[in-house]
Amino acid sequence: MFKTILSVVLLITSIAIFFVWTQNFYLDIQSLTEKKDSLDNLLYRSSEIKQERDDLNTSYKSISVKDLSNLDTIIPLKANPIRYILEMENIVLESRMLLKDIGVQVPEETADTSNTKKFVFGSQKVKGEEFYGTIPIKIKIAGAYEDFYSFIGKMEKNLRLTDIDALSFNSNETGVYEFEIGANIYYQK
C-alpha cells in the first residue's frame, strides 16, 4: 500500500513539476507563435503592396510623354502663377478683350527642415493633407458680350484646371462690359 501511495505522490509531483517547469516555455512558445503570425501577415501585406506598386509603376510607364505634359499643364508640379497670368493674357488677347487687372494671391512658403520647398495656402481640408494646393485669382477684363463669350469658351478648352467661383459685370452706354471673375487654380504639393 505504501508503494502505491508513494507511486501516486511521485506521479502527481512529476506531473506538477512538468507543468510548472514547462508553463514558462509554453508561454514563450505561444508569444513567439503570435509574433510569427504577425510577421507572416506583414510579409504577406508587403508582398501585396509590392505587387500594387509594380502594377502602378507599369501603368505609369504606359503613360505617354505628351499625356504627362498635359497632366503637368492641368495641375502643375509647383505653384507658378506667372505662367497662368501669361496664359490668361494670351486668351484675353485672342478673345479681343482688354485685360484690366489680374490679382493673384501667391502661396506662402513655409519653413521646412529639408532642402525642398513646400507651399501652404488657404483653407485646406482638416481631415487629411490634400495632394494639391489652390491659388485664388481675380481677373478684370472689358469688352463686348460676344468677346466675353469667346473668352469663357477658350478658358473652358484650356488645359489648365480653373474653377470659376464668382462673376460680376457692369455695363455702360457704349456697349462695353466690364467683367470681374473670381477663380481658383491648382498645383500639386
C-alpha positions in Angstrom: 0.0 0.0 0.0 2.8 2.3 0.9 4.3 1.6 -2.6 1.0 2.6 -4.2 0.7 5.9 -2.3 4.4 6.7 -3.0 3.9 6.0 -6.7 0.8 8.2 -6.8 2.5 11.0 -4.9 5.6 10.7 -7.2 3.3 10.6 -10.2 1.4 13.8 -9.1 4.7 15.5 -8.1 6.2 14.7 -11.5 3.1 16.0 -13.3 3.1 19.2 -11.2 6.8 19.7 -11.8 6.3 19.1 -15.5 3.5 21.7 -15.8 5.3 24.2 -13.6 8.6 23.7 -15.5 7.0 23.8 -19.0 4.5 26.6 -18.4 7.1 29.3 -18.9 8.3 27.5 -22.1 4.7 27.1 -23.3 4.0 30.8 -22.7 7.2 31.7 -24.6 6.2 29.5 -27.5 2.7 31.0 -27.6 4.2 34.5 -27.6 6.6 33.6 -30.4 3.9 32.0 -32.4 1.8 35.2 -32.2 4.9 37.2 -33.3 5.5 34.8 -36.2 1.8 35.1 -37.3 2.0 38.9 -37.1 5.3 38.9 -39.1 3.8 36.5 -41.6 0.8 38.8 -42.0 3.2 41.8 -42.5 5.2 39.9 -45.0 2.0 38.9 -46.9 0.8 42.6 -46.9 4.2 43.8 -48.0 4.1 41.4 -51.0 0.6 42.8 -51.8 1.9 46.3 -51.6 4.9 45.4 -53.7 2.6 44.0 -56.3 0.4 47.1 -56.2 3.5 49.3 -56.6 4.7 47.2 -59.6 1.2 47.5 -61.2 1.2 51.3 -60.6 4.7 51.6 -62.0 3.7 49.7 -65.1 0.6 51.8 -65.5 2.7 55.0 -65.0 5.3 53.8 -67.6 2.5 53.3 -70.1 1.5 57.0 -70.0 2.9 58.8 -73.0 5.2 61.8 -72.6 2.5 64.0 -74.2 -0.1 62.9 -71.7 2.4 63.6 -68.8 3.0 67.0 -70.2 -0.8 67.6 -70.4 -1.1 66.4 -66.7 1.6 68.9 -65.7 -0.4 71.6 -67.5 -3.7 70.7 -65.8 -2.2 70.6 -62.3 1.4 71.8 -62.4 4.0 70.3 -60.1 4.6 73.6 -58.3 2.8 76.9 -57.8 3.5 79.1 -60.8 1.0 81.9 -61.0 3.2 83.8 -63.5 2.7 81.1 -66.1 -1.1 81.2 -65.5 -1.1 85.0 -65.9 0.7 84.7 -69.2 -1.8 82.0 -70.4 -4.8 84.2 -69.4 -3.2 87.2 -71.1 -3.0 85.3 -74.3 -6.6 84.0 -74.0 -7.8 87.6 -73.3 -5.9 88.9 -76.4 -7.2 86.1 -78.6 -10.8 86.9 -77.5 -10.3 90.6 -78.5 -10.8 91.8 -74.9 -9.0 94.3 -72.8 -7.2 92.9 -69.7 -7.6 95.5 -66.9 -6.1 93.5 -64.0 -5.1 90.1 -62.7 -4.9 89.7 -59.0 -3.1 86.6 -57.7 -2.7 85.6 -54.1 0.6 83.8 -54.1 1.0 80.9 -51.6 3.3 81.4 -48.7 6.4 79.3 -48.4 6.6 77.5 -45.1 9.8 76.6 -43.2 10.8 73.1 -43.9 13.6 71.1 -42.4 14.6 69.6 -45.7 16.0 71.5 -48.6 12.8 71.1 -50.6 10.2 73.9 -50.7 6.7 73.2 -49.7 3.8 75.6 -50.2 0.8 76.0 -47.9 -2.1 78.3 -48.8 -5.7 78.9 -47.9 -8.2 76.7 -46.2 -7.2 73.2 -46.7 -9.3 70.3 -45.5 -8.7 69.3 -42.0 -9.4 65.6 -42.4 -6.1 64.9 -44.2 -3.5 66.7 -46.2 -4.5 67.1 -49.8 -2.2 66.4 -52.7 -2.9 69.8 -54.2 -3.0 73.5 -53.3 -5.1 76.3 -54.5 -4.3 79.8 -55.7 -7.2 82.3 -55.8 -7.2 84.7 -58.7 -9.3 87.7 -59.8 -9.4 88.7 -63.4 -10.8 92.1 -64.6 -11.5 92.3 -68.3 -13.5 94.6 -70.5 -15.1 94.0 -73.9 -18.3 93.1 -75.8 -20.5 90.3 -74.6 -19.7 88.2 -77.7 -16.0 88.6 -76.9 -16.6 87.5 -73.3 -18.5 84.5 -74.5 -15.4 83.6 -76.7 -13.1 84.2 -73.7 -15.2 81.8 -71.5 -15.1 79.2 -74.3 -11.4 79.4 -74.6 -11.0 79.1 -70.8 -13.1 76.0 -71.0 -10.9 74.5 -73.6 -7.7 75.5 -71.9 -5.9 72.5 -70.3 -5.2 74.4 -67.1 -7.7 73.4 -64.4 -9.6 76.6 -63.4 -12.7 76.8 -61.1 -14.7 80.0 -61.6 -16.5 80.7 -58.4 -17.6 84.3 -58.9 -18.6 86.5 -61.8 -19.8 90.1 -61.8 -20.2 92.6 -64.6 -21.1 96.3 -65.3 -22.2 97.8 -68.5 -22.2 101.3 -69.9 -23.8 103.2 -72.8 -21.1 102.3 -75.2 -21.8 98.5 -75.0 -18.6 97.7 -73.4 -18.9 95.4 -70.4 -16.5 95.2 -67.5 -16.3 91.6 -66.1 -14.7 90.6 -62.8 -14.0 86.9 -62.5 -13.0 85.1 -59.2 -11.4 81.7 -59.7 -9.1 79.1 -58.2 -6.2 77.4 -59.9 -4.5 74.3 -58.6 -1.0 73.0 -58.2 0.5 69.7 -56.8 2.1 69.7 -53.4 
